[in-house]
Amino acid sequence: MIKLREQKLRRETLVEQVAAHLQEMIRAQHLKPGEVLPSEIALARVFGVSKPVVREAMKSLEGMAIVEMINGKGAVIKSLDNKLLCIFFDRALQLQAGSRLQIIEMRRGLEIQGAILAAKRRTKEELERIRDMMIEARKHQRDLEKHIEFDLQFHLAIAAATHNPLIQGVMEALWSSLRGPMREMMQRSMKGRELEAIRKLHEAIFAKIEKGDAEGAGRMMALHFDEAEKAFDTIGLMT
């Protein structure tokens, strides 16, 4: 009698297998942005596949923002990129009920930690950048588009001062997705008194970062988000 036993079959196509091996090679050899992968011919020989299979695998990695194809060079390791995160957050806002609240909750944690780290790590130049964006936002309180942009840059300058590229990349993606809701909120609810409250909180956050008061910077950023959440909730933008 023939005996059978369970077997785990590999469902991946050759293209998927080559792409997976290439990702593992990049990780194992700690390849850095700007380094060039071997040619299609060399990779096809190593993996025992045709050049079109390697080419499709490279396209897959390019779609994941791991490599970029450069004429005359081939496949080059790409710098950390948040484009896929931007797409993810945009889709969340479009499709998922309650996603605005969820994104605000996520951003709150990142921004509080960002303010704490910025207070500990900021350089003189980064502190000046944060101050400049705060001043510009205050100067353009009557110009909604410019005010939103400088408000954004104030928060991104703090993220940059963390010296943590992961926090910075996620923050940039979050802010990209929130531009529309932020504009809507400010158009519907932000009067002189509300803008003045934001200005004072920005100044308080900056003062704590300038002093190197990490705990105080986190506390002021938390208060800033308490106010932002109230504003969103008041006009029904939390869903």
C-alpha positions as a printed Julia matrix, in Angstrom:
239×3 Matrix{Float64}:
   0.0    0.0     0.0
   1.32   3.38   -0.96
   1.93   5.61    2.03
   1.4    9.34    1.72
   2.57  12.07    4.01
   1.83  15.77    4.02
   4.13  17.9     1.95
   4.48  21.67    2.0
   4.5   22.75   -1.59
   6.08  26.0    -2.7
   3.51  28.12   -4.45
   5.84  30.96   -5.38
   6.64  31.59   -9.0
  10.27  31.77  -10.1
   9.97  35.56  -10.13
   8.76  35.61   -6.52
  11.54  33.24   -5.43
  14.25  35.32   -7.1
  12.83  38.52   -5.58
  12.82  36.9    -2.11
  16.42  35.71   -2.52
  17.51  39.15   -3.66
  15.91  40.75   -0.59
  17.67  38.25    1.64
  20.99  38.96   -0.12
  20.52  42.7     0.42
  19.81  42.12    4.13
  22.56  39.56    4.7
  25.26  41.64    3.0
  24.06  44.9     4.56
  23.98  46.6     1.17
  23.65  50.37    1.43
  21.82  52.94   -0.73
  23.74  53.58   -3.91
  25.31  50.12   -4.14
  24.74  48.36   -7.46
  23.39  44.82   -7.66
  25.04  42.28   -9.99
  23.97  42.28  -13.63
  20.94  40.39  -14.9
  23.27  37.92  -16.63
  25.2   37.21  -13.43
  22.04  36.82  -11.37
  20.38  34.59  -13.97
  23.45  32.33  -13.87
  23.49  32.17  -10.05
  19.76  31.44   -9.73
  19.58  29.16  -12.75
  16.8   31.15  -14.4
  16.37  33.24  -17.52
  17.13  36.96  -17.75
  13.41  37.85  -18.15
  12.72  36.18  -14.78
  15.46  38.26  -13.14
  14.14  41.37  -14.88
  10.62  40.79  -13.53
  12.03  40.17  -10.04
  13.86  43.5   -10.24
  10.61  45.22  -11.26
   9.0   43.7    -8.18
  11.74  45.12   -5.94
  11.44  48.45   -7.71
   7.71  48.47   -6.96
   8.53  47.94   -3.28
  10.96  50.92   -3.4
  13.92  48.65   -2.55
  15.85  49.3    -5.76
  15.69  51.76   -8.61
  16.68  51.02  -12.19
  19.23  53.49  -13.55
  20.28  53.53  -17.19
  23.9   52.53  -17.58
  24.11  51.17  -14.03
  21.34  48.67  -13.52
  19.61  47.99  -10.22
  20.76  50.32   -7.44
  19.81  50.04   -3.77
  17.39  52.84   -3.0
  17.39  55.11    0.04
  14.64  54.66    2.63
  11.41  55.8     1.02
   7.98  56.47    2.54
   5.94  56.45   -0.69
   4.29  53.15    0.16
   3.4   54.49    3.61
   1.8   57.54    1.99
  -0.3   55.23   -0.19
  -1.24  53.14    2.87
  -2.41  56.15    4.92
  -4.25  57.66    1.94
  -6.09  54.37    1.42
  -6.92  54.15    5.12
  -8.52  57.59    5.02
 -10.5   56.68    1.9
 -11.75  53.26    2.89
 -11.78  52.73    6.63
 -14.41  54.21    8.93
 -12.86  55.96   11.9
  -9.44  56.16   10.23
  -9.03  59.88   10.91
  -9.28  59.26   14.63
  -6.92  56.29   14.35
  -4.35  58.31   12.43
  -4.58  61.17   14.94
  -4.06  58.66   17.76
  -1.03  57.21   16.0
   0.39  60.61   15.2
  -0.08  61.72   18.81
   2.24  58.98   20.1
   4.87  59.67   17.45
   4.81  63.43   17.94
   5.08  63.22   21.73
   8.05  60.84   21.45
   9.46  63.07   18.71
   9.34  66.14   20.95
  11.04  64.18   23.76
  13.85  62.99   21.49
  14.24  66.39   19.81
  14.76  68.03   23.21
  17.58  65.57   23.87
  19.23  65.49   20.45
  18.57  68.71   18.52
  21.53  70.62   17.12
  21.8   74.39   17.02
  20.88  74.38   13.32
  17.86  72.16   13.9
  16.68  74.39   16.73
  16.9   77.39   14.41
  14.86  75.52   11.79
  12.12  74.74   14.33
  12.08  78.38   15.45
  11.95  79.68   11.88
   8.96  77.5    10.97
   7.15  78.55   14.16
   7.7   82.23   13.33
   6.59  81.78    9.7
   3.39  79.98   10.77
   2.61  82.84   13.13
   3.26  85.46   10.43
   0.85  83.77    8.0
  -2.14  83.14   10.25
  -4.38  84.99    7.79
  -3.17  82.95    4.81
  -4.61  79.46    5.32
  -2.47  77.61    2.77
   0.8   79.14    3.94
  -0.12  78.74    7.6
  -0.85  75.02    7.13
   2.42  74.53    5.27
   4.53  76.23    7.93
   2.63  74.42   10.69
   3.51  71.18    8.88
   7.15  72.2     8.54
   7.31  73.07   12.26
   6.3   69.52   13.16
   8.57  67.95   10.54
  11.5   70.03   11.8
  10.93  68.52   15.24
  10.79  65.04   13.68
  14.09  65.69   11.88
  15.68  66.75   15.18
  15.01  63.28   16.63
  17.78  61.94   14.36
  15.52  58.92   13.87
  14.8   58.41   10.14
  11.95  55.99   10.88
  10.07  58.55   12.96
  10.78  61.2    10.33
   9.6   58.99    7.45
   6.34  57.96    9.15
   5.65  61.55   10.2
   6.11  62.81    6.64
   3.71  60.14    5.35
   1.13  60.91    8.03
   1.26  64.63    7.37
   0.94  64.07    3.64
  -2.33  62.21    4.22
  -3.64  64.69    6.79
  -3.21  67.87    4.73
  -6.79  67.7     3.47
  -8.45  67.06    6.85
  -6.25  69.74    8.45
  -7.28  72.27    5.83
 -10.96  71.38    6.3
 -10.69  71.65   10.07
  -9.01  75.05    9.91
 -11.49  76.38    7.38
 -14.45  75.33    9.53
 -13.24  75.99   13.04
 -10.07  78.06   13.26
 -10.77  81.63   14.27
  -8.4   84.15   15.78
  -8.71  82.71   19.28
  -7.99  79.12   18.17
  -5.0   80.17   16.08
  -3.64  82.15   19.01
  -3.94  79.03   21.2
  -1.98  77.01   18.62
   0.67  79.73   18.48
   1.12  79.67   22.25
   1.39  75.89   22.31
   3.99  75.93   19.53
   5.98  78.47   21.5
   5.72  76.33   24.64
   6.88  73.23   22.75
   9.78  75.13   21.23
  10.81  76.59   24.61
  10.99  73.12   26.16
  13.01  71.74   23.23
  15.34  74.75   23.39
  15.96  74.13   27.1
  16.51  70.43   26.57
  13.54  69.66   28.8
  12.46  66.32   27.3
   9.67  65.63   29.77
   8.29  69.14   29.39
   8.47  68.96   25.57
   6.47  65.73   25.6
   3.93  67.22   27.99
   3.42  70.32   25.84
   3.06  68.22   22.68
   0.44  66.07   24.45
  -1.48  69.21   25.37
  -1.24  70.36   21.74
  -2.88  67.11   20.64
  -5.56  67.34   23.3
  -6.6   70.63   21.72
  -6.36  69.3    18.16
  -8.53  66.29   18.98
 -11.14  68.54   20.55
 -11.22  70.72   17.44
 -11.59  67.72   15.13
 -14.28  66.19   17.31
 -16.27  69.44   17.58
 -16.74  69.68   13.82
 -17.21  65.95   13.24
 -13.94  65.21   11.46
 -12.9   62.34   13.68
 -14.67  59.74   11.53
